[in-house]
Amino acid sequence: KGFEIEGYGEKGWANTQRAINGGAAVIFQPTAVAGDIAARADILIKQNDTWDIYEVKMSTNVKKEYIFDVGFQKICFERAGIKIGKLKLVHINGDYVRQGEIEPAKLFSIEDISEQVGEKISEIEDHIKRAFAIIEITKEPDISLVHLCQDPKWCEYFGYYCKGIPG
């Protein structure tokens, strides 16, 4: 009984606002645009005067990166003027064993990760600031430093290159 949002970015945001203003209580693929940041959630569910975010992952547990993902969504939606309540992660129940027809209520686990996200919000805000500072860099990195990076998600030489950037 939900409403699915079409479009990304500004179009998705306009369609999300239209759905909210039209009284939708469950929204699939809602988008929020707040200044220079935008996010797309999996599901928003109205709970009185707030909206709960449900993020769906094909995993059997909560991973650190999911906390940051949902935290970024919360920040973006709230900056866009949508009051967020609970933050939930929907994932595969690793203990589920199919006996006949699939039982979706047993196949999936829903965990409230609101507290975990709350503990990381200031760190996520810092990452947003850092990302914008990095976007402003116009000098190319020394290619020899890039080739020395061991981890594609975080390079130990990046700090050398980004002196003066917060974080």
DSSP file with accessible surface (Angstrom, degrees, kcal/mol):
  #  RESIDUE AA STRUCTURE BP1 BP2  ACC     N-H-->O    O-->H-N    N-H-->O    O-->H-N    TCO  KAPPA ALPHA  PHI   PSI    X-CA   Y-CA   Z-CA
    1    1 A K              0   0  258      0, 0.0    24,-0.3     0, 0.0    25,-0.3   0.000 360.0 360.0 360.0  21.7    0.0    0.0    0.0
    2    2 A G        -     0   0   31     23,-0.1     2,-0.5    22,-0.1    25,-0.2  -0.456 360.0-119.5 -94.3 171.3    3.0    2.3   -0.5
    3    3 A F  E     -a   27   0A 104     23,-2.7    25,-2.7    -2,-0.1     2,-0.5  -0.943  22.5-143.7-112.2 124.4    3.8    4.9   -3.0
    4    4 A E  E     -a   28   0A 134     -2,-0.5     2,-0.4    23,-0.2    25,-0.2  -0.781  13.5-136.4 -93.9 129.7    6.9    4.4   -5.2
    5    5 A I        -     0   0    2     23,-2.6     2,-0.4    -2,-0.5     7,-0.1  -0.664  13.5-151.9 -84.9 133.8    8.9    7.6   -6.1
    6    6 A E        +     0   0  141     -2,-0.4     9,-0.2     5,-0.1    10,-0.1  -0.826  54.2  26.4-102.4 144.2   10.1    8.0   -9.6
    7    7 A G        -     0   0   19     -2,-0.4     2,-0.3     8,-0.1    -2,-0.0   0.016  68.5-110.1  94.2 160.1   13.2    9.9  -10.5
    8    8 A Y  S >> S+     0   0  172      4,-0.1     4,-1.2    23,-0.0     3,-1.0  -0.748  72.9   2.2-118.0 171.0   16.4   10.9   -8.8
    9    9 A G  H 3> S-     0   0   33     -2,-0.3     4,-2.6     1,-0.2     5,-0.2  -0.225 130.6  -4.4  55.7-136.9   17.8   14.2   -7.5
   10   10 A E  H 3> S+     0   0  131      1,-0.2     4,-2.7     2,-0.2    -1,-0.2   0.863 138.1  51.6 -60.2 -38.8   15.5   17.2   -7.8
   11   11 A K  H <> S+     0   0  129     -3,-1.0     4,-2.4     2,-0.2    -1,-0.2   0.934 112.2  46.0 -64.5 -45.7   12.8   15.2   -9.7
   12   12 A G  H  X S+     0   0    0     -4,-1.2     4,-2.3     2,-0.2    19,-0.6   0.891 112.6  51.3 -62.9 -38.2   12.8   12.5   -7.0
   13   13 A W  H  X S+     0   0   27     -4,-2.6     4,-2.7     2,-0.2     5,-0.2   0.932 109.8  48.8 -65.4 -44.4   12.7   15.2   -4.3
   14   14 A A  H  X S+     0   0   35     -4,-2.7     4,-2.3     1,-0.2    -2,-0.2   0.925 113.4  47.6 -62.0 -41.5    9.7   16.9   -6.0
   15   15 A N  H  X S+     0   0   29     -4,-2.4     4,-2.1    -9,-0.2    -1,-0.2   0.861 110.6  51.8 -68.5 -34.8    7.9   13.6   -6.3
   16   16 A T  H  X S+     0   0    0     -4,-2.3     4,-2.6     2,-0.2    -2,-0.2   0.938 110.4  47.9 -65.6 -45.1    8.7   12.7   -2.7
   17   17 A Q  H  X S+     0   0   79     -4,-2.7     4,-3.0     1,-0.2     5,-0.2   0.909 110.5  52.5 -61.7 -40.0    7.3   16.1   -1.5
   18   18 A R  H  X S+     0   0  156     -4,-2.3     4,-1.6    -5,-0.2    -1,-0.2   0.911 110.2  48.2 -61.7 -43.5    4.2   15.5   -3.7
   19   19 A A  H  <>S+     0   0    8     -4,-2.1     5,-2.5     2,-0.2    -2,-0.2   0.929 113.4  46.8 -63.9 -43.9    3.7   12.1   -2.0
   20   20 A I  H ><5S+     0   0   41     -4,-2.6     3,-1.7     1,-0.2    -2,-0.2   0.951 114.2  46.6 -63.5 -48.8    4.1   13.5    1.5
   21   21 A N  H 3<5S+     0   0  139     -4,-3.0    -1,-0.2     1,-0.3    -2,-0.2   0.772 107.8  58.8 -65.7 -23.6    1.7   16.4    0.8
   22   22 A G  T 3<5S-     0   0   68     -4,-1.6    -1,-0.3    -5,-0.2    -2,-0.2   0.411 122.7-103.3 -85.6   0.4   -0.8   13.9   -0.8
   23   23 A G  T < 5 +     0   0   62     -3,-1.7    -3,-0.2     1,-0.2    -2,-0.1   0.580  59.0 165.3  93.1  10.7   -1.0   11.9    2.4
   24   24 A A      < -     0   0   24     -5,-2.5    -1,-0.2    -6,-0.2     3,-0.1  -0.346  17.9-172.1 -60.7 138.9    1.2    8.9    1.6
   25   25 A A  S    S+     0   0   55      1,-0.3    21,-3.1   -24,-0.3     2,-0.4   0.609  74.4  39.8-106.3 -19.7    2.0    6.9    4.7
   26   26 A V  E     - B   0  45A  39    -25,-0.3   -23,-2.7    19,-0.2     2,-0.5  -0.993  69.7-175.1-132.6 124.4    4.5    4.5    3.1
   27   27 A I  E     -aB   3  44A   0     17,-2.8    17,-2.6    -2,-0.4     2,-0.4  -0.982  11.1-153.4-127.0 126.4    7.0    5.8    0.5
   28   28 A F  E    S+aB   4  43A  76    -25,-2.7   -23,-2.6    -2,-0.5    15,-0.2  -0.809  78.5   1.4 -97.9 135.9    9.4    3.6   -1.5
   29   29 A Q  S    S-     0   0   55     13,-2.7    -1,-0.2    -2,-0.4    13,-0.2   0.864  83.3-177.4  59.6  42.4   12.6    5.1   -2.8
   30   30 A P        -     0   0    0      0, 0.0    11,-2.2     0, 0.0     2,-0.4  -0.409  10.4-150.9 -70.0 148.5   12.0    8.6   -1.4
   31   31 A T  E     -F   40   0B   4    -19,-0.6     2,-0.4     9,-0.2     9,-0.2  -0.933   9.8-166.8-120.2 144.1   14.6   11.3   -2.2
   32   32 A A  E     -F   39   0B   0      7,-2.6     7,-2.3    -2,-0.4     2,-0.5  -0.997   1.1-167.2-128.8 136.4   15.6   14.3   -0.2
   33   33 A V  E     +F   38   0B  19     -2,-0.4     2,-0.4     5,-0.2     5,-0.2  -0.994   9.7 173.7-122.3 125.1   17.7   17.2   -1.5
   34   34 A A  E >   -F   37   0B  16      3,-3.0     3,-1.9    -2,-0.5     2,-0.3  -0.868  61.1 -63.8-133.9  96.0   19.1   19.6    1.1
   35   35 A G  T 3  S-     0   0   70     -2,-0.4    -1,-0.1     1,-0.3    45,-0.0  -0.447 120.7  -7.4  65.1-121.2   21.4   22.2   -0.4
   36   36 A D  T 3  S+     0   0  145     -2,-0.3     2,-0.4    -3,-0.1    -1,-0.3   0.363 124.5  74.7 -90.9   2.1   24.5   20.4   -1.8
   37   37 A I  E <   +F   34   0B  12     -3,-1.9    -3,-3.0    39,-0.1     2,-0.3  -0.897  53.2 179.3-117.7 151.7   23.6   17.0   -0.5
   38   38 A A  E     -F   33   0B  51     -2,-0.4     2,-0.3    -5,-0.2    -5,-0.2  -0.989   2.0-175.3-145.0 149.5   21.0   14.5   -1.6
   39   39 A A  E     -F   32   0B  11     -7,-2.3    -7,-2.6    -2,-0.3     2,-0.5  -0.991  14.4-152.2-145.1 152.1   20.0   11.0   -0.4
   40   40 A R  E     -F   31   0B  58     -2,-0.3    -9,-0.2    -9,-0.2     2,-0.2  -0.994  16.5-162.5-126.0 122.3   17.6    8.3   -1.4
   41   41 A A        -     0   0    0    -11,-2.2     3,-0.1    -2,-0.5    14,-0.1  -0.494  22.4-128.5 -94.5 170.2   16.2    5.9    1.2
   42   42 A D  S    S+     0   0   34     12,-0.4   -13,-2.7     1,-0.3     2,-0.3   0.926  86.0   0.3 -82.5 -49.8   14.6    2.6    0.6
   43   43 A I  E     -BC  28  54A  31     11,-1.6    11,-2.7   -15,-0.2     2,-0.4  -0.998  53.9-164.6-145.0 137.4   11.4    3.1    2.6
   44   44 A L  E     -BC  27  53A   0    -17,-2.6   -17,-2.8    -2,-0.3     2,-0.4  -0.984  12.4-169.2-115.6 132.4    9.9    5.9    4.7
   45   45 A I  E     -BC  26  52A  40      7,-2.2     7,-3.0    -2,-0.4   -19,-0.2  -0.989  21.4-126.0-125.2 126.7    7.0    5.0    7.0
   46   46 A K  E     - C   0  51A  83    -21,-3.1     2,-0.4    -2,-0.4     5,-0.2  -0.475  25.3-179.2 -73.0 131.3    4.9    7.7    8.7
   47   47 A Q  E >   - C   0  50A  81      3,-3.3     3,-2.1    -2,-0.2     2,-0.3  -0.862  61.1 -67.4-131.7  94.4    4.6    7.5   12.4
   48   48 A N  T 3  S-     0   0  151     -2,-0.4    -1,-0.1     1,-0.3    -2,-0.0  -0.418 120.0 -10.1  58.9-110.5    2.4   10.3   13.8
   49   49 A D  T 3  S+     0   0  103     -2,-0.3     2,-0.3    -3,-0.1    -1,-0.3   0.270 130.1  61.6-103.9  12.2    4.5   13.5   13.1
   50   50 A T  E <  S-C   47   0A  23     -3,-2.1    -3,-3.3    32,-0.1     2,-0.4  -0.821  71.4-129.5-128.7 171.1    7.8   11.7   12.1
   51   51 A W  E     -Cd  46  84A  12     32,-2.1    34,-2.8    -2,-0.3     2,-0.4  -0.982  15.3-144.0-121.8 133.1    9.0    9.4    9.4
   52   52 A D  E     -C   45   0A  10     -7,-3.0    -7,-2.2    -2,-0.4     2,-0.5  -0.801  14.5-138.7 -93.4 137.6   10.9    6.2   10.1
   53   53 A I  E     -Cd  44  87A   0     33,-2.1    35,-3.3    -2,-0.4     2,-0.5  -0.851  14.5-167.2 -96.2 130.2   13.7    5.2    7.6
   54   54 A Y  E     -Cd  43  88A  32    -11,-2.7   -11,-1.6    -2,-0.5     2,-0.5  -0.980   3.3-166.7-115.9 117.6   13.9    1.5    6.7
   55   55 A E  E     - d   0  89A  10     33,-2.7    35,-3.3    -2,-0.5     2,-0.5  -0.922   9.7-149.1-106.8 128.0   17.1    0.6    4.8
   56   56 A V  E     + d   0  90A  53     -2,-0.5     2,-0.4    33,-0.2    35,-0.2  -0.856  18.5 177.9-103.1 127.7   17.1   -2.8    3.2
   57   57 A K        -     0   0   41     33,-2.9     2,-1.6    -2,-0.5    35,-0.5  -0.974  34.9-131.7-130.4 143.5   20.4   -4.7    2.8
   58   58 A M  S    S+     0   0  156     -2,-0.4     2,-0.3    33,-0.2    33,-0.1  -0.539  76.5 100.2 -89.6  68.0   21.1   -8.2    1.4
   59   59 A S  S    S-     0   0   11     -2,-1.6    33,-2.4    31,-0.1    -2,-0.1  -0.900  74.9-128.4-142.7 167.6   23.2   -9.1    4.4
   60   60 A T  S    S+     0   0   83     -2,-0.3    34,-0.4    31,-0.2     2,-0.3   0.376  87.1  22.5-104.5   4.1   22.6  -11.2    7.5
   61   61 A N  S    S-     0   0   80     32,-0.1     2,-0.5    33,-0.0    31,-0.1  -0.957  88.9 -81.1-156.8 175.1   23.8   -8.6   10.0
   62   62 A V        -     0   0   32     -2,-0.3     2,-0.3    29,-0.1    29,-0.0  -0.722  44.2-162.1 -85.2 126.3   24.4   -4.9   10.7
   63   63 A K    >>  -     0   0   86     -2,-0.5     3,-1.1     1,-0.1     4,-1.1  -0.799  29.0-114.7-108.8 154.8   27.6   -3.6    9.2
   64   64 A K  H >> S+     0   0  137     -2,-0.3     4,-1.5     1,-0.3     3,-0.6   0.880 114.9  56.6 -53.4 -43.4   29.5   -0.4   10.2
   65   65 A E  H 3> S+     0   0   97      1,-0.2     4,-2.3     2,-0.2    -1,-0.3   0.802 100.2  59.4 -64.8 -25.4   29.0    1.1    6.7
   66   66 A Y  H <> S+     0   0   25     -3,-1.1     4,-2.7     2,-0.2     5,-0.3   0.874 101.3  54.6 -68.3 -35.4   25.2    0.7    7.0
   67   67 A I  H <X S+     0   0   11     -4,-1.1     4,-2.3    -3,-0.6    -2,-0.2   0.933 111.8  44.0 -62.2 -44.5   25.3    2.9   10.1
   68   68 A F  H  X S+     0   0   37     -4,-1.5     4,-2.4     2,-0.2    -2,-0.2   0.893 112.7  52.7 -68.1 -39.5   27.0    5.6    8.1
   69   69 A D  H  X S+     0   0   51     -4,-2.3     4,-2.1     2,-0.2    -2,-0.2   0.960 114.1  40.8 -60.0 -52.8   24.7    5.1    5.2
   70   70 A V  H  X S+     0   0    0     -4,-2.7     4,-2.7     1,-0.2    -2,-0.2   0.886 112.8  56.1 -67.6 -35.4   21.5    5.5    7.2
   71   71 A G  H  X S+     0   0    0     -4,-2.3     4,-2.5    -5,-0.3    -1,-0.2   0.914 106.8  49.5 -62.2 -41.4   23.1    8.3    9.2
   72   72 A F  H  X S+     0   0   58     -4,-2.4     4,-2.6     2,-0.2    -1,-0.2   0.927 110.4  50.9 -63.4 -42.0   23.8   10.3    6.0
   73   73 A Q  H  X S+     0   0    3     -4,-2.1     4,-3.1     1,-0.2     5,-0.3   0.935 109.5  50.5 -59.7 -46.0   20.1    9.7    5.0
   74   74 A K  H  X S+     0   0   39     -4,-2.7     4,-2.6     1,-0.2     5,-0.3   0.937 111.5  47.9 -57.8 -48.3   18.9   11.0    8.3
   75   75 A I  H  X S+     0   0    7     -4,-2.5     4,-2.6     2,-0.2    -1,-0.2   0.941 114.6  45.9 -58.5 -48.0   21.0   14.1    8.0
   76   76 A C  H  X S+     0   0    0     -4,-2.6     4,-1.7     1,-0.2    -2,-0.2   0.942 114.0  46.5 -64.5 -48.4   19.9   14.8    4.5
   77   77 A F  H  <>S+     0   0    0     -4,-3.1     5,-2.7    -5,-0.2    -1,-0.2   0.912 114.6  47.8 -62.9 -40.6   16.2   14.2    5.1
   78   78 A E  H ><5S+     0   0   78     -4,-2.6     3,-1.6    -5,-0.3    -1,-0.2   0.911 109.6  51.7 -68.9 -39.6   16.2   16.3    8.3
   79   79 A R  H 3<5S+     0   0  122     -4,-2.6    -1,-0.2     1,-0.3    -2,-0.2   0.821 106.8  56.1 -62.9 -28.7   18.1   19.1    6.5
   80   80 A A  T 3<5S-     0   0   24     -4,-1.7    -1,-0.3    -5,-0.2    -2,-0.2   0.465 128.1-100.6 -81.5  -3.3   15.4   18.9    3.8
   81   81 A G  T < 5S+     0   0   67     -3,-1.6     2,-0.7     1,-0.3    -3,-0.2   0.567  80.7 130.2  98.8  10.4   12.7   19.5    6.5
   82   82 A I      < -     0   0   13     -5,-2.7     2,-0.4    -6,-0.2    -1,-0.3  -0.876  55.2-134.4-101.2 117.2   11.5   15.9    7.0
   83   83 A K        -     0   0  121     -2,-0.7   -32,-2.1   -34,-0.2     2,-0.4  -0.570  21.7-152.2 -74.4 120.7   11.4   15.0   10.7
   84   84 A I  E     +d   51   0A  11     -2,-0.4   -32,-0.2   -34,-0.2     3,-0.1  -0.804  19.1 174.3 -99.9 135.0   12.9   11.5   11.2
   85   85 A G  E     +     0   0A  27    -34,-2.8   -33,-0.2    -2,-0.4    -1,-0.1   0.611  57.8   8.4 -98.7-103.4   12.0    9.2   14.0
   86   86 A K  E     -     0   0A 103     26,-0.0   -33,-2.1     1,-0.0     2,-0.5  -0.434  59.4-145.0 -84.0 155.6   13.4    5.7   14.1
   87   87 A L  E     -d   53   0A   3    -35,-0.2    26,-2.8    -2,-0.1    27,-0.7  -0.984  23.2-175.4-122.1 119.9   16.1    4.2   11.9
   88   88 A K  E     -dE  54 112A  46    -35,-3.3   -33,-2.7    -2,-0.5     2,-0.5  -0.927  18.3-151.2-124.4 142.9   15.7    0.6   11.0
   89   89 A L  E     -dE  55 111A   0     22,-2.9    22,-2.8    -2,-0.4     2,-0.5  -0.957   9.8-158.9-112.0 124.8   17.8   -1.9    9.1
   90   90 A V  E     +dE  56 110A  16    -35,-3.3   -33,-2.9    -2,-0.5     2,-0.3  -0.915  27.2 154.8-102.2 123.8   16.0   -4.7    7.2
   91   91 A H  E     - E   0 109A   7     18,-2.6    18,-3.5    -2,-0.5   -31,-0.2  -0.915  47.1 -73.8-143.4 171.5   18.3   -7.7    6.5
   92   92 A I  E     - E   0 108A  36    -33,-2.4     2,-0.9   -35,-0.5    16,-0.3  -0.427  40.8-126.7 -69.2 136.0   18.2  -11.4    5.8
   93   93 A N    >   -     0   0   42     14,-3.4     3,-1.7     1,-0.2    -1,-0.1  -0.778  17.9-159.7 -83.0 106.8   17.5  -13.6    8.9
   94   94 A G  T 3  S+     0   0   55     -2,-0.9    -1,-0.2   -34,-0.4   -34,-0.1   0.658  88.0  57.0 -64.5 -15.6   20.4  -16.0    8.7
   95   95 A D  T 3  S+     0   0  145     12,-0.1    -1,-0.3     2,-0.0     2,-0.2   0.522  79.8 115.5 -92.6  -6.0   18.5  -18.5   10.9
   96   96 A Y    <   -     0   0   40     -3,-1.7     2,-0.5    11,-0.2    11,-0.1  -0.442  43.4-171.8 -70.4 132.7   15.5  -18.8    8.6
   97   97 A V        -     0   0   99     -2,-0.2     2,-0.2     2,-0.0    -2,-0.0  -0.992  24.5-124.7-124.5 121.2   14.9  -22.1    7.0
   98   98 A R        -     0   0  150     -2,-0.5     2,-0.4     1,-0.1     4,-0.1  -0.464  26.6-179.3 -69.0 130.6   12.3  -22.3    4.3
   99   99 A Q        -     0   0  150      2,-0.5     2,-0.4    -2,-0.2    -1,-0.1  -0.845  66.9 -46.0-128.0  88.6    9.6  -24.9    4.9
  100  100 A G  S    S+     0   0   52     -2,-0.4     3,-0.1     3,-0.0    -2,-0.0  -0.718 122.7  25.7  88.2-131.5    7.2  -24.7    1.9
  101  101 A E  S    S-     0   0  161     -2,-0.4    -2,-0.5     1,-0.1     2,-0.2  -0.331  93.4 -99.2 -67.1 148.2    6.2  -21.2    0.9
  102  102 A I        -     0   0   88     -4,-0.1    -1,-0.1     1,-0.1     3,-0.1  -0.496  29.6-151.4 -68.1 133.4    8.5  -18.3    1.7
  103  103 A E    >>  -     0   0   75     -2,-0.2     4,-2.3     1,-0.2     3,-1.8  -0.871   5.9-165.5-108.2  95.7    7.4  -16.4    4.8
  104  104 A P  H 3> S+     0   0   83      0, 0.0     4,-1.9     0, 0.0    -1,-0.2   0.845  86.3  59.4 -52.8 -37.3    8.7  -12.8    4.4
  105  105 A A  H 34 S+     0   0   97      1,-0.2    -3,-0.0     2,-0.2    -2,-0.0   0.789 115.4  35.6 -64.0 -25.9    8.1  -12.0    8.1
  106  106 A K  H <4 S+     0   0  114     -3,-1.8    -1,-0.2     1,-0.1   -10,-0.1   0.727 111.0  60.9 -96.2 -27.4   10.5  -14.8    9.0
  107  107 A L  H  < S+     0   0   39     -4,-2.3   -14,-3.4   -15,-0.1     2,-0.3   0.861 105.3  52.8 -67.3 -35.3   12.9  -14.3    6.1
  108  108 A F  E  <  -E   92   0A  73     -4,-1.9     2,-0.4   -16,-0.3   -16,-0.2  -0.777  67.2-154.2-107.8 146.4   13.8  -10.8    7.1
  109  109 A S  E     -E   91   0A  33    -18,-3.5   -18,-2.6    -2,-0.3     2,-0.5  -0.920   8.2-154.2-110.8 143.3   15.0   -9.3   10.4
  110  110 A I  E     -E   90   0A 100     -2,-0.4     2,-0.4   -20,-0.2   -20,-0.2  -0.981  13.2-172.8-120.9 119.0   14.3   -5.7   11.3
  111  111 A E  E     -E   89   0A  79    -22,-2.8   -22,-2.9    -2,-0.5     2,-0.7  -0.940  24.2-131.1-114.9 135.0   16.7   -4.0   13.7
  112  112 A D  E     +E   88   0A  71     -2,-0.4   -24,-0.2   -24,-0.2     3,-0.2  -0.732  29.3 172.0 -80.7 115.1   16.4   -0.6   15.2
  113  113 A I     >  +     0   0    0    -26,-2.8     4,-2.6    -2,-0.7     5,-0.2   0.163  40.3 115.3-110.3  17.7   19.7    1.1   14.7
  114  114 A S  H  > S+     0   0   27    -27,-0.7     4,-2.7     1,-0.2     5,-0.1   0.888  78.0  46.8 -55.1 -45.4   18.7    4.6   15.9
  115  115 A E  H  > S+     0   0  154      2,-0.2     4,-1.9     1,-0.2    -1,-0.2   0.928 112.0  49.8 -66.0 -44.1   21.0    4.5   18.9
  116  116 A Q  H  > S+     0   0   80      1,-0.2     4,-0.6     2,-0.2    -2,-0.2   0.913 113.7  46.2 -61.8 -41.9   24.0    3.3   16.8
  117  117 A V  H >X S+     0   0    0     -4,-2.6     3,-1.6     1,-0.2     4,-0.9   0.933 108.3  56.7 -66.0 -43.7   23.4    6.0   14.2
  118  118 A G  H >< S+     0   0   47     -4,-2.7     3,-0.6     1,-0.3     4,-0.4   0.862 103.0  54.9 -55.8 -36.9   23.0    8.6   16.9
  119  119 A E  H 3< S+     0   0  129     -4,-1.9    -1,-0.3     1,-0.2    -2,-0.2   0.705 114.6  40.4 -69.2 -20.2   26.4    7.8   18.3
  120  120 A K  H <X S+     0   0   67     -3,-1.6     4,-2.6    -4,-0.6    -1,-0.2   0.443  83.6 100.2-108.1  -2.2   28.0    8.4   14.9
  121  121 A I  H <X S+     0   0   38     -4,-0.9     4,-2.8    -3,-0.6     5,-0.2   0.899  84.3  47.7 -56.6 -45.7   26.1   11.5   13.7
  122  122 A S  H  > S+     0   0   84     -4,-0.4     4,-2.1     1,-0.2    -1,-0.2   0.903 113.0  49.8 -65.1 -36.0   28.8   14.0   14.6
  123  123 A E  H  > S+     0   0   66      2,-0.2     4,-2.1     1,-0.2    -1,-0.2   0.906 110.8  49.5 -66.3 -39.5   31.4   11.8   12.8
  124  124 A I  H  X S+     0   0    6     -4,-2.6     4,-2.1     2,-0.2    -2,-0.2   0.922 108.9  52.6 -66.0 -41.7   29.1   11.6    9.7
  125  125 A E  H  X S+     0   0   50     -4,-2.8     4,-2.2     1,-0.2    -1,-0.2   0.907 108.8  50.9 -58.7 -42.0   28.7   15.4    9.8
  126  126 A D  H  X S+     0   0   86     -4,-2.1     4,-2.6     1,-0.2    -1,-0.2   0.888 107.6  52.8 -62.9 -39.4   32.5   15.6    9.8
  127  127 A H  H  X S+     0   0   92     -4,-2.1     4,-2.6     2,-0.2    -1,-0.2   0.879 107.3  52.1 -63.8 -37.3   32.8   13.3    6.9
  128  128 A I  H  X S+     0   0   14     -4,-2.1     4,-2.2     2,-0.2    -2,-0.2   0.949 111.1  46.5 -63.5 -46.8   30.4   15.5    4.9
  129  129 A K  H  X S+     0   0  125     -4,-2.2     4,-2.1     1,-0.2    -2,-0.2   0.913 113.2  49.9 -60.0 -43.5   32.5   18.6    5.6
  130  130 A R  H  X S+     0   0   25     -4,-2.6     4,-2.6     1,-0.2    -1,-0.2   0.908 107.5  53.8 -63.5 -41.1   35.6   16.6    4.7
  131  131 A A  H  X S+     0   0   47     -4,-2.6     4,-2.3     1,-0.2    -1,-0.2   0.922 109.5  47.8 -61.5 -42.4   34.0   15.4    1.4
  132  132 A F  H  X S+     0   0   67     -4,-2.2     4,-1.2     2,-0.2    -1,-0.2   0.887 110.9  51.4 -67.4 -35.5   33.2   19.0    0.4
  133  133 A A  H  < S+     0   0   29     -4,-2.1     4,-0.4     1,-0.2     3,-0.3   0.913 110.2  49.5 -65.2 -39.5   36.8   20.1    1.3
  134  134 A I  H >< S+     0   0   52     -4,-2.6     3,-1.6     1,-0.2    -2,-0.2   0.901 104.5  58.2 -67.3 -38.2   38.1   17.3   -0.9
  135  135 A I  H 3< S+     0   0  115     -4,-2.3    -1,-0.2     1,-0.3    -2,-0.2   0.851 101.5  57.6 -58.6 -32.5   35.9   18.3   -3.8
  136  136 A E  T 3< S+     0   0  144     -4,-1.2    -1,-0.3    -3,-0.3    -2,-0.2   0.614  79.2 111.7 -76.5 -11.7   37.5   21.8   -3.7
  137  137 A I    <   +     0   0   52     -3,-1.6    25,-0.0    -4,-0.4    -3,-0.0  -0.439  36.8 174.0 -66.8 130.2   41.0   20.4   -4.2
  138  138 A T        +     0   0  140     -2,-0.2     2,-0.4     2,-0.1    -1,-0.2   0.589  50.0  93.2-110.4 -17.0   42.3   21.4   -7.6
  139  139 A K  S    S-     0   0  152      1,-0.1    -2,-0.0     0, 0.0     0, 0.0  -0.636  76.8-124.9 -81.8 131.4   45.9   20.1   -7.3
  140  140 A E        -     0   0  169     -2,-0.4    -2,-0.1     1,-0.1     3,-0.1  -0.507  28.5-112.4 -72.4 142.1   46.4   16.6   -8.7
  141  141 A P        -     0   0   60      0, 0.0     2,-0.5     0, 0.0    -1,-0.1  -0.380  37.9 -93.6 -70.7 153.6   48.0   14.1   -6.2
  142  142 A D    >>  -     0   0   95      1,-0.2     4,-1.4    -2,-0.1     3,-1.3  -0.553  35.0-139.7 -64.6 119.3   51.5   12.9   -6.9
  143  143 A I  H 3> S+     0   0  109     -2,-0.5     4,-2.1     1,-0.3     5,-0.2   0.822  98.7  63.9 -57.9 -29.6   50.7    9.6   -8.8
  144  144 A S  H 3> S+     0   0   60      1,-0.2     4,-0.7     2,-0.2    -1,-0.3   0.874 102.1  50.6 -65.8 -32.2   53.5    7.8   -7.0
  145  145 A L  H X4 S+     0   0   30     -3,-1.3     3,-0.8     2,-0.2     4,-0.5   0.915 107.4  53.1 -69.2 -41.0   51.6    8.3   -3.7
  146  146 A V  H >< S+     0   0   67     -4,-1.4     3,-1.4     1,-0.3    -2,-0.2   0.915 105.3  54.0 -61.3 -41.3   48.4    6.9   -5.2
  147  147 A H  H 3< S+     0   0  144     -4,-2.1    -1,-0.3     1,-0.3    -2,-0.2   0.733 102.8  59.1 -67.3 -19.4   50.1    3.8   -6.4
  148  148 A L  T << S+     0   0   83     -3,-0.8    -1,-0.3    -4,-0.7    -2,-0.2   0.573  77.9 115.2 -84.7  -9.6   51.3    3.2   -2.8
  149  149 A a    <   -     0   0   39     -3,-1.4     6,-0.1    -4,-0.5    -3,-0.0  -0.426  43.6-172.3 -66.5 130.3   47.8    3.0   -1.4
  150  150 A Q  S    S+     0   0  160      1,-0.2    -1,-0.2    -2,-0.2     5,-0.1   0.756  71.7  49.3 -90.9 -31.2   46.9   -0.4    0.0
  151  151 A D        -     0   0   76      3,-0.5     3,-0.5     1,-0.1    -1,-0.2  -0.953  65.3-155.1-118.1 119.5   43.2    0.2    0.7
  152  152 A P  S    S+     0   0  134      0, 0.0     3,-0.2     0, 0.0    -1,-0.1   0.755  96.2  53.5 -66.8 -20.8   41.0    1.7   -2.0
  153  153 A K  S    S+     0   0  171      1,-0.3     2,-0.3     0, 0.0    -2,-0.0   0.803 125.4  13.4 -81.3 -30.7   38.6    3.0    0.7
  154  154 A W        -     0   0  122     -3,-0.5     2,-0.5     4,-0.0    -3,-0.5  -0.930  66.9-158.9-150.0 122.7   41.2    4.9    2.6
  155  155 A a    >>  -     0   0   18     -2,-0.3     3,-1.8    -3,-0.2     4,-0.5  -0.892  15.2-145.3-105.4 128.2   44.8    5.7    1.6
  156  156 A E  T 34 S+     0   0   96     -2,-0.5     4,-0.4     1,-0.3     3,-0.3   0.738 101.7  56.1 -63.7 -20.2   47.3    6.4    4.3
  157  157 A Y  T 3> S+     0   0   84      1,-0.2     4,-1.6   -12,-0.2    -1,-0.3   0.575  84.8  82.9 -87.1  -8.7   49.0    8.9    2.0
  158  158 A F  H <> S+     0   0   59     -3,-1.8     4,-2.4     1,-0.2    -1,-0.2   0.894  85.8  56.3 -63.9 -37.6   45.8   10.9    1.5
  159  159 A G  H  < S+     0   0   38     -4,-0.5    -1,-0.2    -3,-0.3     6,-0.2   0.881 104.4  53.7 -61.5 -36.4   46.3   12.8    4.8
  160  160 A Y  H >4 S+     0   0  143     -4,-0.4     3,-0.7     1,-0.2    -1,-0.2   0.925 113.1  42.9 -62.1 -42.9   49.7   13.9    3.5
  161  161 A Y  H 3< S+     0   0   38     -4,-1.6    -2,-0.2     1,-0.2    -1,-0.2   0.841 113.8  51.2 -72.7 -33.4   48.1   15.3    0.3
  162  162 A C  T >< S+     0   0    7     -4,-2.4     3,-2.1    -5,-0.2    -1,-0.2  -0.192  73.6 167.3-103.3  40.2   45.1   16.9    2.1
  163  163 A K  T <   +     0   0  152     -3,-0.7    -3,-0.1     1,-0.3    -4,-0.0  -0.290  68.6  23.2 -53.7 136.2   46.9   18.9    4.8
  164  164 A G  T 3  S+     0   0   84      1,-0.3    -1,-0.3    -5,-0.1    -5,-0.0   0.332  89.4 123.7  89.1  -6.4   44.6   21.4    6.4
  165  165 A I  S <  S-     0   0   31     -3,-2.1    -1,-0.3    -6,-0.2   -35,-0.1  -0.747  70.3-107.7 -88.4 131.5   41.4   19.4    5.6
  166  166 A P              0   0   75      0, 0.0   -33,-0.1     0, 0.0    -1,-0.1  -0.227 360.0 360.0 -57.3 143.6   39.3   18.6    8.7
  167  167 A G              0   0   99    -38,-0.0    -8,-0.0   -37,-0.0    -2,-0.0   0.376 360.0 360.0  99.3 360.0   39.3   15.0    9.8
